[in-house]
């Protein structure tokens, strides 16, 4: 189980939203992942094959989910980590599909809990099919993922995925306990993103190393890369909820506030603003009402809260890059390096 804070984590106070000395991404995610482009087609095919069911509603929801697309970062991370260490076996496509199914199941459950209506620019599955169908479809994805993962016949990988899935579920409950609570600390917030988001990134990278037969040091380095880039990815996600463009994000600005989620931008803003402004944010978190969003966005801007979030993400990504710098030069290593820059510089 992960510790309360990511390993070596410190909240950064460097006041630059996207620091100039950090290399920004000049590539699209498609070009970054080009070393595993053909593999990703195989992963998508594996997902489609394994989402079929005799239950027609499951097929309908599955087709709806697949057509929504997505970055597929977690399966790509598994593939890149396996290939950078020389893996040439038969199991990486199936296991990458497993990781994506687990991730998708968490999104289905998340959207029900959050009462979300929009994801990736269109209706969520719960908005389209109802809460009950969405929850049960998520359960189907979880169970199908576990059916698929046993085909690798690797107890170590089963343990990694079982542990990660359990931690993610704990993270969901921890986030539920934090809802509408303006007293959530930085530590409690980081614990949630460590469990909910970073855990599956970590598991994906670790599985790639395990498939390749890496020793403990290389396996742990791969896992640490996944954990730190996953933490940074969620930090940027939470920043984009206050400075992103709805057309690019596929969701509305301020959705986290409407759902009563006290994420790092608000936590930092409350630490830095005057008492009246703090009360305004506290009341908005408690109520989940976004009428004060224009004022809250102004407070976030005036306190430079997003500067802190971006600088903290940058510090995590610098650590992530350190875990791959020593690897032998190859296209997969370059992709892992470029993912660090992309994670900081993205707009969606």
N, C-alpha and C positions, 0 to 999 in steps of 0.2 A: 504494500500500500504506500502511496506517495506521502512524503512529509507535508506539513502544513504549508511550507513555502518551497518553490522550485529550488533545486540545489544551487547554492551560492547566490540566491536571488537578492538583489538590492533595488529599492525604488530609486531611480535616477533623478537627480535634480538639474540635469543639464538642460538649459532652456532653449532648445532648438527643435522644432517639430519634425523636421527631416534633415538631420545634420549633414552639412555639406561634405564632411570628410568620409561619410559612409557612401560607398558606391551604390548608386541607384540603378534600378533595372532599366535597360534599354530594350528588353525583349518581352514579347508576349509570353503568357504561360505556355502556349502551344509550342513556341520555339524553344523555350527552356526545356520542356519535356520531350523534345524530339528524339533523344537517344532511346526512349522507351515508347515511341509513338506506335510502333507495330504491336508491341506488347499490350498497350492500352486497348487496342482494337480487340485483342484476344480476351482481355479482361471484360470489356463490354459484352462480348459474345457469351462469356461464361455467366455474366449477370443475367442476360436475357434467357439463356437456357434454363437457369435455375429459378427463375421467377414464375414459371408456368405452374398452374394449379388447376385441379378439376373444379375448384370454386371460382365461378365467373367473376365475382366481385373482387377477389384477390387479383385476378388477371387485369381487371380494369384499373385498379389502383396502381398495380405494378407498372402498367403501360404509361399511366399518368406520371408516375415518379420518374421513369426512365426518360420520358420526353422532356422533362424539366432540365436535364443536363446537369451541370455542376463541374467543378474544377477537378475532381477525382484526385486530390492531392495525397490522400492517405495511401491509396493503392499505388500511386506513382512513387511515393517515398519507399514503399516496400520493394518495388521493382528496381529502383535506382540503387538502393542499398544492397540488394542481392547481387546485381550485376557489377557494381563497383568492386565487389569482393570476388568476382569471378564465377558466380553461380550459373550453371548451364542446365540444371535439371528440369523436371516436368511440373513442379508444383507451384511456381510463383504466380502464375496467372489465376489459378483457383483461389489461392490465399489472398491475393490482392482483391479479388472479387468479394471474398468473405469480409475483408476489412471495410469495403464500400457498403456492403449490405448492413453491417453493424452500424456504421455511421448513419446510413439512411433511416434505419429503425429509430435511432436516437432523435433524428429530425422529426419523424412522424409523431413521436411521443412528445417532444418539445413543443411542437406547434399546438397540440391539444392542451397541454398544461398552460402555455402562454396565451391561448385563445388567439393565435396569430391567423391572419386572413391572407397574408401576402408573403411569398417567398420566391426568389429568383424571377420577380416581375410578373407573377401570376398567382391565382388562388392556391392556397395551401390545400393539401389533400383533405384535411378536416373541414375546410370551407366547401370543398367540392363534393365530398362523400359523407360528411358527418363525423363526429368525434368517435363514436363507437367503432365504426368501420376502420378509421385511421389507427386507433389503438391496436385493434386486432390484426391489421395488416402489418404494423410494426412488430407485433409478436411473431407473426409468420416469418418476417425477414430474419429476426433473431434465430428462430428455430432452424430455418433453412441454412443460415450461415453455419450453425453448429453441425448440421448434416454434412455440409461441404468440407468443413475443416478437418474432419476425421479422415478424409481421403489421403491427406498427406502422411498419415500413419507416423506422426511425430509427437510424442507425448509432451515434449518441451514446448512446442508451438501451441498445442492445446492448452497448456498451462498459461502461457502468455496471453492468449486470447480470452480465456475464461477469467483470468485475473483482471484484465483490462475492462471487460464487459461489466464485471462486478463493481469496479471502481467508478465507471461511468454512471452506473445506476445510483451509487452513493452520491456522486456529484449532482445528479438531478435532484435528489432529495435535499442536499445541502442548499442548492439554489432555491428550492421551494421555501426552505426555512428563512432564507435571506430576503424574500420578496416583501416589499413595502416596509422594509426596516432601514431607516436612514442612519442607524448606528453601526451598520456593517463596516468593519475595519478593512484596511488594506489586506491584512493577513487572511481574513475570512474570504474576501473576494478572490485572492490568489489561490486559496485552497479549492474553491469551486472550479476555477478555470484549469487548475492542475488536474483535477479529477475528470471534469466533463470534456475537456478538449485535449490537453497535452497528453493524457494517458493513451489515447488511441494513436496519436502521432508517434509516441514513444514505442508502443507495441508494434506498429507497422515497421519502423526502422529496425527494431530488434529482431523481428522475424526475418527480415531480409538477411541480416548478418548470421542468424542461426541456420537458415537455408544454405548459406555459403560455407558453413562449417567453420566460422570464425572462432578464435579463442575468446576468453572472457574479456580481455582488454578491448579488443576490437568490437565485440558485441556491446559492451557497456558504452563505448564511445558512440556507436551508432544509436543506441537508445537515448543517450544524452543529447545528441543532435536532434532527434525527433522530439524529445521533451522540450528543449529550448525553442525550437522553431514553432512548435505547437503553442507554447505559451505566448510567444511574440505574435503569432497569427491571431490569437483571440484578443490580445491587447489592441491590435490594429482594428479588428472587427468592432470592438467597443468604442474606439475613437471615431470610426466612420459613422457610427450612429449619431454623432454630433457634428461632423464636418463633411460627410459624404454627399454624393449626388444621388437622389432617389432613382433617377433613370438608369444609373450605372449599377447601383447596389441591388436593385430589384426589391427593395422594401422602403418603408417610409422613414424619414428622419425622426428620431425621438421614440421609436418603437420600444426601446428598452425602458424608457421612463414610463410610457403608457402601461407597460407590463409590471411596473413597480420594481425594476431591477436597479439596484444601486451599484453601477459599474465604476471602474476606476476614474473616468473623467469627472463624474459627480463627486466621488469620494475626495479626490484631490481638490476640486473646486470648493467643497464645503470646508476643507481644512484651511483654505487660503482666503476665503471671503469674509465680509463683515457679518455680524449676527443677523441683521434683517434679511440679507441675501441667503444666508444659511437656512433660515426658517422657511423661506420661499421654496428652496429645493427640498427640504425635509417634508413639507406639506405635500409637494408634488409626488414624492416617492410614496408617501403613505396612501395618497388617494389614487395614484395612477392616472391622474388627470393631466392633460398636456396644455391646458389653457395658458399656463405661464411659460411655455416653451420659448417664445422669443426672448423673454427676460433671462431665462436659464441659459440659453445659448450665449447671451451677452456676458453672463457671469463666468461661464466656462472660458470664454475668450479673454476676458479681463484678467482672470486669475492664471492664464496660460496653462490651464490644466492639461490641455492636449499636448503641449510641449513636453510635459512630464511623461505622459503616456507614450509618446513617440520615442523619447530618449530612453525610457525603460525598455521598450521593445527593441530598440537598437542595441542596447547592452546585451539582451538575450541573444540576438542574432549574431553579435560579435562572438559570443561564446559558441554558438552553433557552428559558425565558420571555422573556429579553432579546432573543432572535432573532425573536420574533413580536410583541412589544409595539408596534413601529413600523408594523405592517401596518394597513391601513384596517379600521375596525370592521365586522365581519360575523359571521354565525353560525359560519362555518368558523374564523375567528380565535379566537373564544371557545372553540370546541372544542379547538383546539390549546393554549390557555392552561389549560383545565380538565384536559386530559390530564396536564399537569405535576403538578397536585395529586392526581389519581387515582393516578398512578404511585407517589407517595410513600405514599399513605394506604391502598392496597389490602391485602387480606388473602389474595389468591389470584392 
